[in-house]
Amino acid sequence: NMDSTLHYIHNDSDLSTNSSFSPEEERKSKVQDVVPQALLDQYLSMTDPSRAQTVDTEIAKHCAYSLPGVALTLGRQNWHCLKDTYETLASDMQWKVRRTLAFSIHELAVILGDQLTAGDLVPVFNGFLKDLDEVRIGVLKHLHDFLKLLHLDKRREYLYQLQEFLVTDNSRNWRFRAELAEQLILLLDLYSARDIYDYLRPIAFSLCADKVSSVRWISYKLVSEMVKKLYMASTSTFVIDLMNELVEKFCRCNKWSGRQTFVFICQTISEDDCLPMDQFA
């Protein structure tokens, strides 16, 4: 029975239509042979929203924290046992529960592999991107770890959304922007020279003009790494255009802070050997 159920689940059923299963089919879809079934059933029952209201308001958070470990134990072939529970937790009313899942979604993606990640985790990930800042910071801190697991075409879709991380619920939340700059440095390895120039460059320039010095210092490093990446690319015009814009935007800026930014970026480019010295000159 179990084999036929797994075959049915993986072949052509849309798991989102589980609500149309009979109670017997619903029970079978949660069957596995890795751990005692009673143990898994007990874990799954703890995520019932009504139970959280009456037994322990923290129980959903504990279940969310444990979920990657449960998924690793069961293996990706038994993900169908946990999928509904994961979606229930991902839409929990408590932001602490969603935050816990947001911080571990990149780990779960490694466990599940690219196919299940694209089908089941990407929609949840997209939901977290539009959530409260307390939840968004979870996906932002591991943005590179998650995006590197996606196929290139899927990964490029997120280029259009990176700009949204500049907007936060609280404008004083400078650590959010600092984390964005850190992640963009890592993301340079995942995208082409044209994508870097078209999408990441405007964000980097915006961060270089941030009101908080800690954000600006990380951003200088981001721009210098961008110069290095574009210089090494086969299309050399991008790095020339970028350097011309640095001169125009910062070196010739009316404000002293802009001109100071130019000096600091030049310092970082020089220290990190991002360009040959004749090109730098």
C-alpha positions in Angstrom: 0.0 0.0 0.0 2.8 2.4 0.9 4.6 1.9 -2.3 1.5 2.5 -4.4 0.8 5.6 -2.3 4.3 7.0 -2.9 4.0 6.2 -6.6 0.7 8.0 -6.7 2.0 11.1 -4.9 5.1 11.5 -7.0 3.7 10.7 -10.4 0.9 13.1 -11.2 -0.8 14.4 -8.2 -0.7 18.0 -7.3 0.1 18.0 -3.6 -1.9 21.2 -3.1 -5.1 19.3 -3.7 -4.6 17.1 -0.6 -7.9 18.5 0.7 -9.7 16.4 -1.9 -8.2 13.2 -0.5 -10.4 10.9 1.5 -9.3 10.5 5.1 -7.8 7.1 4.2 -5.7 8.6 1.4 -4.8 11.6 3.6 -3.4 9.2 6.2 -1.5 7.1 3.6 0.2 10.2 2.2 1.9 10.7 5.6 3.2 7.1 5.8 7.0 6.5 5.8 9.3 3.8 7.1 12.3 5.8 8.4 11.1 6.5 12.0 8.2 5.0 14.0 5.0 6.3 12.4 3.5 7.2 15.8 6.4 9.6 16.4 5.9 11.4 13.1 2.1 11.5 13.6 2.7 13.1 17.0 5.0 15.8 15.5 2.6 16.6 12.7 -0.3 16.9 15.2 1.6 19.5 17.2 1.4 22.0 14.3 -2.4 22.0 14.5 -3.3 25.7 15.0 -6.1 24.8 17.4 -3.6 22.9 19.6 -1.3 26.0 19.7 -4.2 28.0 21.0 -5.1 25.7 23.8 -1.9 23.9 24.7 1.2 26.1 24.2 1.5 29.2 22.1 5.3 28.5 21.5 4.7 25.0 20.2 4.5 26.0 16.5 7.8 27.9 16.8 9.5 24.8 18.3 8.0 22.7 15.4 9.3 25.2 12.9 12.8 25.1 14.4 12.9 21.3 14.3 11.4 20.9 10.8 14.7 20.9 8.8 16.0 18.2 11.1 12.9 16.1 10.6 13.1 16.6 6.8 16.8 15.5 6.9 15.9 12.4 8.9 13.0 11.4 6.6 14.9 12.2 3.4 13.6 14.0 0.3 11.7 10.9 -0.8 9.4 11.4 2.2 8.9 15.2 1.8 5.3 14.6 1.0 4.8 13.7 4.7 5.9 17.2 5.7 4.8 19.4 2.8 1.4 20.4 4.3 2.8 20.9 7.7 5.5 23.2 6.3 2.9 25.3 4.4 0.8 25.5 7.6 3.7 26.8 9.6 4.8 29.2 6.8 1.4 30.9 7.0 1.2 30.9 10.8 -0.2 34.1 12.3 2.8 34.4 14.7 5.7 36.2 12.9 8.2 34.4 15.1 7.1 31.1 13.5 7.5 32.5 10.0 10.9 34.1 11.0 12.2 30.7 12.2 11.3 29.1 8.8 12.8 32.1 6.9 16.2 31.6 8.6 16.3 27.9 7.7 14.7 27.8 4.2 18.2 27.7 2.6 19.1 24.6 4.7 15.8 22.9 3.7 16.5 23.6 0.0 19.8 21.7 0.3 18.0 18.8 1.8 15.2 18.7 -0.8 17.2 19.4 -4.0 16.5 21.7 -6.9 13.3 20.2 -8.2 11.3 20.1 -4.9 12.8 23.5 -4.0 11.5 25.1 -7.2 8.1 23.6 -6.8 7.5 23.8 -3.0 9.9 26.2 -1.4 10.1 29.1 -3.9 6.5 30.1 -3.4 7.1 30.2 0.4 10.3 32.1 -0.2 8.5 34.7 -2.3 5.9 35.1 0.5 8.7 35.7 3.0 10.1 38.4 0.8 6.9 40.5 1.2 6.6 39.8 5.0 7.6 41.9 8.0 11.2 43.0 8.3 11.7 40.5 11.1 10.8 37.8 8.7 12.5 39.3 5.6 15.9 39.5 7.4 15.8 35.7 7.6 15.8 35.3 3.8 18.1 38.3 3.3 20.8 36.9 5.6 20.9 33.7 3.4 19.9 35.1 0.1 23.0 33.9 -1.7 22.8 30.5 -0.1 19.2 30.1 -1.4 19.6 31.6 -4.9 22.7 29.6 -5.8 20.6 26.5 -5.5 18.1 27.7 -8.2 18.5 27.3 -11.9 19.8 30.4 -13.7 16.5 31.4 -15.3 14.7 31.2 -11.9 17.6 33.0 -10.2 17.4 35.9 -12.7 13.8 36.6 -11.7 15.0 37.8 -8.4 17.1 40.6 -9.9 14.0 42.7 -10.3 13.2 42.3 -6.5 16.5 43.1 -5.0 15.7 46.8 -5.2 12.8 46.2 -2.7 15.3 45.4 0.1 16.3 49.1 0.2 12.8 49.7 1.6 12.2 48.7 5.2 9.3 49.1 7.7 11.7 51.3 9.8 14.1 53.6 7.9 16.4 53.5 10.9 17.0 49.8 10.4 20.4 50.4 8.9 21.6 46.8 9.7 19.1 45.6 7.0 20.8 47.7 4.3 24.3 46.6 5.6 23.2 43.0 5.3 22.0 43.7 1.7 25.4 45.1 0.8 27.1 42.0 2.3 24.8 39.7 0.3 25.3 41.6 -3.0 29.1 41.0 -2.7 28.4 37.3 -2.7 25.7 37.5 -5.4 28.3 38.9 -7.9 29.4 35.4 -8.6 25.9 34.2 -9.6 25.2 36.8 -12.3 26.6 37.9 -15.6 28.4 41.2 -16.2 25.3 42.6 -17.9 23.1 41.7 -15.0 25.5 43.1 -12.5 25.7 46.4 -14.5 22.0 46.7 -15.1 20.6 45.6 -11.8 23.2 45.5 -9.0 25.1 48.7 -9.9 22.2 51.1 -9.1 21.6 49.4 -5.8 25.3 49.6 -4.9 25.5 53.3 -5.8 22.4 53.9 -3.6 24.0 52.1 -0.7 27.3 54.1 -1.2 25.2 57.3 -0.4 23.6 55.8 2.7 23.3 58.1 5.8 24.9 55.4 8.0 28.7 55.1 7.7 28.7 51.3 8.4 26.5 50.7 5.4 28.7 52.9 3.2 31.9 51.1 4.2 30.5 47.8 3.1 29.2 49.4 0.0 32.7 50.6 -1.0 33.8 47.0 -0.8 30.8 46.0 -2.9 31.7 48.6 -5.7 35.4 47.6 -5.7 34.4 43.9 -6.1 32.0 45.0 -8.9 34.8 46.7 -10.7 37.0 43.6 -10.4 34.2 41.4 -11.7 33.4 43.6 -14.6 37.1 44.1 -15.5 37.6 40.3 -15.7 34.4 39.9 -17.9 34.9 39.5 -21.6 32.9 42.6 -22.3 35.2 45.4 -21.2 32.8 48.3 -21.9 30.9 47.6 -18.7 33.9 48.4 -16.4 34.7 51.6 -18.4 31.1 52.8 -18.1 31.1 52.0 -14.4 34.3 53.9 -13.7 33.0 56.9 -15.7 29.9 56.9 -13.7 31.9 56.8 -10.4 33.8 59.9 -11.6 30.6 61.6 -12.7 28.5 60.7 -9.7 30.9 61.0 -6.8 34.2 62.7 -7.9 32.4 65.6 -9.4 29.7 65.7 -6.8 28.7 69.1 -5.4 28.7 67.7 -1.8 32.0 67.0 0.0 30.5 63.6 1.2 30.2 62.5 -2.4 33.8 63.4 -3.2 34.9 61.7 0.0 33.0 58.5 -1.2 35.0 58.6 -4.4 38.3 58.7 -2.5 37.3 55.8 -0.3 36.2 53.7 -3.3 39.5 54.4 -5.0 41.3 53.4 -1.8 39.4 50.1 -1.7 40.0 49.3 -5.4 43.7 50.0 -4.9 44.1 47.9 -1.7 42.2 44.9 -3.1 44.1 45.0 -6.5 40.8 45.1 -8.4 42.4 46.7 -11.4 45.9 46.8 -13.0 47.6 50.1 -11.9 47.7 51.4 -15.5 44.0 50.9 -15.8 43.5 52.5 -12.4 45.5 55.5 -13.4 
